[in-house]
């Protein structure tokens, strides 16, 4: 049985069948179709738009559409300064996203509060949502954002999907017994 | 000059309420002695003198002197293309002014910002609530006795608000040094 997590396909050997692990296939689908939810709050949003435009095409990486609805997106790209007033709305939008979801904190303001060490700015969006990738820069170049997307894809490749499903089914079982085979 | 004529007309209408116009680099300022009548003065300025555009209302915290607040109205007229500045002093115990939203609708948000940042209330304002900070925020941030880093508040529905880490103080420059080392100290404490 093939145990590699890479998808390898050689038509002479496999002849029309791709053999892989279910996790690898699921993760491959997820990482190559990350639809961003652009939480574009300030100047970084312009660089996010530039990353989505034709020169630094983000849809090469599968982020074909910027879904402004949290229900239809996978990754929230927090691009810009998060004030305390906006933090409320941001947390609510994050809660409305469906699992599996990831967060990219783009730019200095989203990562740590940036140059705004003041009474009104949240010092880093990781204080309210769990961040997967931080991008440095003020604003980061579109290539830096694409690099972050690639790093996120590498992170998603290694996520143990089936274990999570098994654990959640154990938690859901009524009598607390282990459900399913191990 | 046209502005000085208009300021003279204002003084002729209101007498001692309006100070003599002072000038600086071509900008004319008049002080209104009685803050309660500033809405009247503004109404006259708009209707009779043609100052139909309120450029800005801002407030100054004269921390340590009484009266504590100075509210500054910048006026402009599209017809005669002149700027005029009106200043009033408000004491801290009163902290209240009549609104000028009846004269210019654009004053609405300017007065909300002054209320949010300084705590000066505007009597007769249609919707006086905070505009930059969230409702229920207990402090007025632009007062001179409020620290830049902020004070922690404990409002449950906002994420939380601790004071921001300043790492040695706001890195502002000192004017007039000959070299960059003098002008830009690594750390500047409030006393220096």
Interface residues (C-beta under 8 A of the other chain):
Chain A: X84 X85 X87 X88 X91 X113 X116 X117 X118 X119 X120 X121 X122 X123 X127 X128
Chain B: X132 X133 X134 X139 X141 X146 X147 X148 X149 X150 X151 X157 X158 X159 X160 X161 X162 X163 X164 X165 X166 X167 X170
